[in-house]
């Protein structure tokens, strides 16, 4: 057993009775089953096909503090205005090291039919609602999240509710110097014909060594529409494991944006299950990596019913010694006729030592479908580069302009203007950092 598993097993035994819902036999049993599943599931290695390009052994060899309580007084010097957050919504929910921070949160007045509830309160209330979402995972990290979960947010929209203003859920870590494991959880339940916009952000504040194990569950019931934006920003010492599960029912739609900017090792899986005729999913993503950073985006779209549609558009940029991965799998089941599925992965290498691996997959068991995928890995356009240089633009600026133009397509369709501008600012900051590690063009 790895140092990670041994340490977590000890902490789980020692702190189990302090976890929310410890007086509820159903929740206790659920946590024990989840942790047993984590222990029994082999941790992935590069010998596993899904982890072929991502080695997470550094995570195994680290002892993380996972369940120590902190008080809000530990963060009394931290203010919302100090945080690297865009200001595009009055509804902000902040978690610090796994715990809801009331002082930094500003939920604002919610429209009728929208309810935000902390998962901690659901566990303490012994609500059967939360137990339904805690199990049924095939892999180790989602089960670990359920076993160690202390808090998170549950967003529920009643049928026909239209939540126009975005809800921004912010997870901040870590506080302190010891390596820390945080378990972040977001559940969105969009009931029939409801509408909502969610922004989920993960930040590493101090640059201290940390690991975030995040789990997001999105349920779009019949006719519902959920628009989800996910942003991950981390230093080289910050590792991130993120899983998103979207269940899309009849005539419902889920659209996701996944932005990953840095981090030592970051693995983000987006899984979409289309279980009703007319279901639609749109997956967009962008990663930017630099020296000693590794970001791996995996998508899995399962078409279970006829007349379902999926569209994927992912881009990656690698500079310095950065490494990126995109693996996208589309599965069309036997009875899922009249399916349309498109997948695109386009990637840009900016340095000799940078690397991006892309692997599109189609697994089709129906015969009346329209499915296509495309993947490219290349460098900056030579003609465009020399055109800019011929107009007197210096080499550094020319590279930045072309790199920004390549990346900006992904946030370009975001309807929240302030969020889109903020993301474009992040991209500009990173493109302006392109320097001596960049591939040189002969002039």
C-alpha positions in Angstrom: 0.0 0.0 0.0 1.3 3.5 -0.9 2.2 6.2 1.6 -0.9 8.1 0.6 -3.3 5.2 1.2 -1.6 4.3 4.5 -1.8 7.8 5.8 -5.4 8.3 4.7 -6.4 5.0 6.3 -5.0 6.1 9.6 -6.6 9.5 9.5 -9.9 7.9 8.4 -9.9 5.7 11.5 -8.8 8.5 13.9 -11.2 11.2 12.7 -14.1 9.1 11.4 -16.4 10.1 14.4 -15.8 13.8 13.8 -17.1 13.7 10.2 -20.5 15.2 9.5 -23.3 12.6 9.8 -21.2 10.3 12.1 -24.4 9.7 14.1 -26.3 8.4 11.1 -25.9 4.7 10.5 -26.6 5.1 6.8 -24.0 7.7 6.3 -21.5 5.8 8.4 -22.0 2.7 6.3 -21.8 4.7 3.1 -18.4 6.3 4.1 -17.0 2.9 5.1 -18.1 1.3 1.8 -16.6 4.2 -0.1 -13.3 4.0 1.7 -13.1 0.2 1.3 -13.7 0.7 -2.4 -10.9 3.2 -2.5 -8.5 0.8 -0.8 -9.6 -2.1 -3.0 -9.2 -0.3 -6.3 -5.7 -0.4 -7.7 -4.3 3.1 -8.0 -3.7 4.0 -11.6 -0.3 3.7 -13.2 1.0 4.3 -16.7 0.3 0.7 -17.4 -3.4 1.5 -17.3 -4.5 2.7 -20.7 -6.5 5.6 -19.3 -3.4 6.8 -17.5 -0.8 5.9 -20.2 0.5 9.5 -20.4 0.1 10.6 -16.8 2.3 9.3 -14.0 0.8 10.1 -10.6 3.3 8.2 -8.5 4.4 11.5 -6.8 0.9 11.7 -5.3 1.2 8.2 -3.8 4.5 9.0 -2.1 3.3 12.0 -0.2 1.6 12.0 3.2 -1.2 14.5 3.1 -3.2 15.9 6.0 -6.8 15.4 5.1 -9.2 15.7 8.0 -7.8 18.3 10.4 -10.4 21.0 11.3 -9.6 24.7 10.8 -11.5 27.6 12.2 -12.5 30.8 10.3 -10.1 32.7 12.6 -7.3 31.0 10.7 -8.3 33.0 7.7 -9.2 36.3 9.3 -6.6 38.2 7.3 -8.1 36.9 4.0 -10.7 39.1 2.3 -12.8 38.5 -0.8 -11.2 41.5 -2.5 -7.8 39.9 -2.1 -8.8 36.8 -4.0 -8.0 36.4 -7.7 -11.7 36.2 -8.6 -13.7 37.8 -11.4 -16.6 39.9 -10.2 -19.5 38.8 -12.5 -22.2 37.7 -10.0 -23.7 38.5 -6.6 -23.9 34.8 -5.8 -20.5 33.6 -4.5 -20.0 30.6 -2.2 -16.4 30.1 -0.9 -14.8 27.1 0.7 -11.5 27.2 2.4 -9.7 23.9 3.0 -12.9 21.9 2.6 -14.9 24.2 4.8 -17.7 26.7 4.0 -16.5 30.2 4.8 -19.5 32.3 5.6 -17.5 35.5 6.0 -16.1 35.4 2.4 -19.3 34.1 0.8 -22.0 36.4 -0.5 -24.9 34.4 -1.8 -27.3 37.3 -2.3 -31.0 37.0 -2.9 -31.9 33.9 -4.9 -35.0 33.7 -7.0 -37.9 31.4 -6.0 -37.2 27.8 -6.8 -33.4 28.0 -6.3 -31.9 26.4 -3.2 -28.2 26.4 -2.2 -27.5 24.0 0.7 -24.1 23.0 2.2 -23.5 19.3 2.0 -22.3 19.4 5.6 -25.8 20.5 6.7 -27.4 17.8 4.6 -25.2 15.2 6.2 -25.9 16.5 9.7 -29.7 16.6 8.9 -29.5 13.0 7.9 -31.1 13.9 4.6 -31.6 10.9 2.3 -31.1 13.3 -0.7 -27.3 13.3 -0.2 -26.8 9.6 0.3 -28.2 9.0 -3.2 -25.3 10.9 -4.7 -22.4 9.4 -2.7 -21.9 6.0 -4.3 -21.8 4.1 -7.6 -18.3 5.1 -8.8 -16.0 2.8 -10.7 -12.7 4.5 -9.9 -10.8 5.3 -6.7 -10.8 9.1 -6.4 -14.5 9.7 -6.5 -15.0 7.0 -3.8 -12.2 8.7 -1.7 -14.1 12.0 -2.1 -17.3 10.5 -0.7 -15.4 8.8 2.2 -13.6 11.9 3.4 -16.2 14.5 2.4 -16.8 17.2 5.0 -18.6 19.9 3.0 -19.5 21.2 -0.4 -22.6 22.7 -2.1 -25.8 21.3 -3.3 -27.7 23.4 -5.9 -31.3 22.5 -6.5 -33.6 24.1 -9.0 -37.3 23.4 -9.0 -39.1 22.6 -12.2 -39.3 25.5 -14.6 -36.9 27.7 -12.6 -34.7 30.1 -14.6 -31.6 31.1 -12.6 -30.3 33.9 -14.9 -27.4 35.1 -12.7 -24.5 32.7 -12.3 -23.7 30.9 -9.1 -19.9 31.0 -8.4 -18.6 28.2 -6.2 -15.0 28.8 -5.1 -12.7 26.2 -3.6 -9.5 27.7 -2.1 -6.5 25.7 -0.8 -4.3 25.3 1.1 -3.8 27.1 4.4 -0.7 26.3 6.3 2.6 24.6 5.4 1.9 20.9 5.7 0.9 19.0 2.5 -2.9 18.9 2.5 -5.6 16.9 0.7 -8.9 18.7 0.1 -12.1 17.0 -1.0 -14.2 19.5 -3.0 -17.8 18.6 -3.9 -20.4 20.3 -6.1 -23.8 18.8 -6.9 -26.2 20.5 -9.3 -29.8 19.1 -9.7 -31.6 20.9 -12.5 -35.1 19.6 -12.4 -37.5 19.5 -15.4 -37.2 22.6 -17.7 -35.0 24.5 -15.3 -32.1 26.7 -16.4 -28.9 27.7 -14.5 -25.3 28.9 -14.9 -22.6 27.6 -12.6 -19.0 28.6 -12.3 -16.7 26.3 -10.3 -13.2 27.6 -9.5 -10.3 25.9 -7.8 -7.3 28.0 -6.6 -4.1 27.2 -4.8 -3.5 30.3 -2.6 -0.1 30.0 -1.0 1.9 27.8 -3.4 2.2 25.2 -0.6 2.2 21.5 -1.5 -1.4 20.3 -1.9 -3.7 17.9 -3.6 -7.3 18.6 -4.5 -9.7 15.7 -5.1 -12.7 17.3 -6.6 -16.0 15.8 -7.7 -18.8 17.5 -9.6 -22.2 15.9 -10.3 -24.6 17.5 -12.8 -28.2 16.2 -13.3 -30.1 17.8 -16.1 -33.6 16.4 -15.9 -36.1 16.5 -18.8 -35.9 19.7 -20.7 -33.3 21.3 -18.3 -30.3 23.3 -19.3 -27.1 23.5 -17.2 -24.2 25.7 -18.3 -21.1 24.8 -16.3 -17.7 26.6 -16.3 -14.8 24.9 -14.5 -11.5 26.8 -13.8 -8.4 25.3 -12.2 -5.4 27.4 -11.3 -2.4 26.0 -9.4 1.3 26.3 -8.7 3.7 23.6 -9.5 3.4 22.2 -6.0 -0.4 21.9 -6.3 -1.8 18.7 -7.7 -5.4 18.4 -8.8 -7.7 15.4 -9.5 -11.1 16.5 -10.9 -14.0 14.4 -12.0 -17.2 15.7 -13.6 -20.2 13.5 -14.1 -23.1 14.8 -16.2 -26.4 12.9 -16.5 -28.5 14.3 -19.3 -32.1 13.3 -19.7 -34.7 13.7 -22.5 -34.4 17.0 -24.4 -32.0 18.3 -21.8 -28.6 20.0 -22.4 -25.4 20.3 -20.5 -22.6 22.6 -21.8 -19.3 22.6 -20.0 -16.1 24.7 -20.2 -13.0 23.3 -18.6 -10.1 25.6 -18.2 -6.8 24.3 -16.6 -4.0 26.8 -16.0 -0.9 25.2 -14.4 -0.4 22.8 -11.5 2.1 20.1 -10.9 -0.1 17.2 -12.0 -3.7 18.0 -13.0 -6.1 15.4 -14.3 -9.6 16.4 -15.2 -12.2 13.8 -16.4 -15.5 15.0 -17.9 -18.0 12.2 -18.2 -21.4 12.7 -19.9 -24.2 10.1 -20.0 -26.9 10.9 -22.5 -29.9 8.8 -21.2 -32.9 10.4 -23.0 -33.8 11.0 -26.6 -33.0 14.6 -27.6 -30.3 14.9 -25.0 -27.4 17.2 -26.0 -24.0 17.8 -24.5 -21.3 20.4 -25.5 -17.8 20.0 -24.0 -15.2 22.8 -24.4 -11.8 22.8 -22.9 -8.4 24.6 -22.8 -5.2 23.8 -21.0 -2.0 25.8 -20.8 1.1 24.3 -19.4 4.7 25.5 -18.8 7.8 24.2 -17.1 7.3 21.1 -14.9 3.5 21.2 -15.3 1.4 18.3 -16.5 -2.3 18.6 -17.4 -4.4 15.7 -18.6 -7.9 16.2 -19.9 -10.1 13.1 -20.5 -13.6 13.1 -21.8 -16.1 10.2 -22.1 -19.4 10.7 -23.8 -21.9 7.8 -23.7 -24.8 7.9 -26.1 -27.4 5.5 -24.7 -30.5 6.6 -26.6 -31.4 7.6 -30.2 -31.4 11.2 -31.4 -28.7 12.4 -29.0 -25.9 14.8 -29.9 -22.5 15.6 -28.6 -19.9 18.2 -29.6 -16.4 18.5 -28.2 -13.9 21.3 -28.8 -10.6 21.1 -26.8 -7.4 23.0 -27.2 -4.0 22.7 -25.5 -0.9 24.8 -25.4 2.5 23.6 -24.0 5.6 25.7 -23.5 8.9 25.0 -21.8 9.0 21.5 -20.4 5.2 21.4 -20.0 3.3 18.3 -20.9 -0.4 18.0 -21.9 -2.8 15.2 -22.7 -6.2 15.0 -24.3 -8.0 11.7 -24.5 -11.6 11.8 -25.7 -13.8 8.7 -26.1 -17.3 8.6 -27.7 -19.3 5.5 -27.1 -22.5 4.9 -29.1 -24.6 2.0 -27.8 -26.4 -0.5 -30.0 -29.8 1.0 -29.9 -28.7 4.6 -30.1 -29.5 5.3 -33.7 -29.5 8.8 -35.3 -26.7 10.0 -33.1 -24.5 12.9 -34.1 -21.1 13.2 -32.3 -18.2 15.5 -33.2 -14.9 15.8 -31.4 -12.0 18.1 -32.1 -8.6 18.3 -30.3 -6.2 21.0 -31.5 -2.9 21.6 -29.8 0.0 24.0 -30.0 3.7 23.3 -29.0 5.8 26.3 -28.2 9.1 24.8 -27.2 11.3 21.9 -28.2 10.9 20.1 -24.9 7.1 20.6 -24.7 4.9 17.6 -25.4 1.2 17.0 -26.0 -0.3 13.6 -26.5 -3.8 13.4 -28.0 -5.9 10.3 -28.4 -9.4 10.5 -29.9 -11.5 7.3 -29.7 -14.8 6.2 -31.2 -16.6 3.0 -30.1 -19.8 2.6 -32.1 -22.3 -0.2 -32.0 -25.1 1.4 -33.9 -25.2 1.7 -37.7 -27.2 4.9 -38.4 -25.0 7.5 -36.9 -22.8 10.5 -37.9 -19.6 10.6 -35.8 -16.3 12.2 -36.5 -13.2 13.3 -34.7 -10.0 15.2 -35.5 -6.8 15.8 -33.6 -3.7 17.9 -34.5 -0.5 18.9 -32.7 1.5 21.6 -34.3 3.5 24.8 -34.0 2.7 28.5 -34.6 1.7 29.3 -38.2 4.9 30.3 -40.0 3.2 32.5 -42.5 1.3 34.4 -39.9 4.4 34.8 -37.8 6.5 36.2 -40.6 3.6 38.5 -41.6 3.5 40.0 -38.1 7.3 40.4 -38.0 7.2 42.1 -41.4 4.9 44.7 -39.9 7.5 45.6 -37.3 6.1 43.5 -34.5 8.9 42.0 -32.3 9.3 38.3 -32.0 8.0 38.0 -28.5 4.9 40.0 -29.2 4.2 38.1 -32.4 4.3 34.8 -30.6 2.0 36.2 -27.9 -0.5 37.5 -30.5 -0.7 34.2 -32.4 -0.9 32.1 -29.2 -3.7 34.2 -27.8 -5.6 34.0 -31.1 -5.3 30.2 -31.0 -6.5 30.0 -27.4 -9.2 32.7 -27.3 -11.7 30.7 -29.4 -12.6 28.5 -26.4 -13.7 31.3 -24.0 -15.0 33.4 -27.0 -18.5 32.1 -26.8 -19.0 32.5 -23.1 -22.0 34.7 -22.5 -20.9 36.1 -19.2 -19.0 39.1 -20.4 -16.9 39.8 -17.3 -16.0 36.1 -16.9 -15.0 35.9 -20.6 -12.8 39.0 -20.2 -11.2 37.7 -17.0 -10.4 34.4 -18.7 -8.9 36.2 -21.7 -6.8 38.2 -19.2 -5.5 34.9 -17.8 -4.6 33.7 -21.3 -2.9 37.0 -22.1 -0.8 36.8 -18.9 0.4 33.3 -19.9 1.0 34.2 -23.6 3.1 37.2 -22.5 5.2 34.8 -20.4 6.3 33.0 -23.6 10.0 33.5 -23.7 13.4 31.8 -24.1 11.9 28.4 -24.1 9.9 29.0 -27.2 10.7 27.3 -30.5 12.8 29.7 -32.6 11.8 30.5 -36.2 14.5 31.0 -38.8 14.2 34.5 -40.2 
